[in-house]
Amino acid sequence: MENLLREIGELQNGYQNLLRTKKLTKKAMCNLVIPFRDKYNLTDLQALQVARNELSVMEIAELISE
């Protein structure tokens, strides 16, 4: 669980960094989100919601455990 929380934090920090540096391109977003999406068998929308910090910790845990 600790690794999962670290990965979520890194994903969200990476997303914020793309926004901050104005480098949020489709390619950059895919490079950031796709490995996380594939690892946890999420949909594109679910992975984006995690990256954008749109879900609570409980909602993320429910997604991952499905």
C-alpha positions as CSV (number, residue, x, y, z in Angstrom):
1,M,0.0,0.0,0.0
2,E,2.9,2.3,0.7
3,N,4.3,1.9,-2.8
4,L,0.8,2.6,-4.2
5,L,0.6,5.9,-2.3
6,R,4.1,6.8,-3.5
7,E,3.2,6.1,-7.1
8,I,0.0,8.1,-6.8
9,G,2.0,11.0,-5.3
10,E,4.6,10.8,-8.1
11,L,1.8,10.7,-10.7
12,Q,0.1,13.7,-9.3
13,N,3.4,15.6,-8.9
14,G,4.2,14.8,-12.5
15,Y,0.9,16.1,-13.7
16,Q,1.3,19.3,-11.6
17,N,4.8,19.8,-13.0
18,L,3.5,19.5,-16.6
19,L,0.9,22.1,-15.8
20,R,3.4,24.4,-14.1
21,T,5.9,24.2,-16.9
22,K,3.2,24.6,-19.6
23,K,4.3,21.3,-21.2
24,L,1.0,19.5,-20.9
25,T,0.9,17.9,-24.3
26,K,-1.0,14.8,-25.3
27,K,2.3,12.9,-25.6
28,A,3.5,14.1,-22.2
29,M,0.2,13.2,-20.6
30,C,0.2,9.7,-22.2
31,N,3.9,9.1,-21.1
32,L,2.9,10.0,-17.6
33,V,-0.4,8.2,-17.2
34,I,-0.3,5.1,-19.4
35,P,2.2,3.1,-17.3
36,F,0.1,3.8,-14.1
37,R,-3.1,2.9,-16.0
38,D,-1.8,-0.3,-17.3
39,K,-0.2,-1.4,-14.0
40,Y,-3.5,-1.0,-12.1
41,N,-5.8,-2.0,-15.0
42,L,-7.6,1.3,-15.0
43,T,-9.5,3.1,-17.8
44,D,-8.1,6.2,-19.3
45,L,-10.6,8.4,-17.4
46,Q,-9.9,6.7,-14.1
47,A,-6.1,7.2,-14.5
48,L,-6.6,10.8,-15.5
49,Q,-8.8,11.4,-12.4
50,V,-6.1,10.0,-10.2
51,A,-3.4,12.2,-11.9
52,R,-5.6,15.3,-11.6
53,N,-6.3,14.5,-7.9
54,E,-10.1,14.4,-8.6
55,L,-10.7,11.3,-6.4
56,S,-10.5,10.7,-2.7
57,V,-8.1,8.2,-1.3
58,M,-11.0,5.9,-0.6
59,E,-12.2,6.1,-4.2
60,I,-8.7,5.4,-5.5
61,A,-8.4,2.4,-3.2
62,E,-11.7,1.1,-4.5
63,L,-10.6,1.5,-8.1
64,I,-7.3,-0.3,-7.5
65,S,-8.9,-3.2,-5.7
66,E,-11.5,-4.0,-8.4
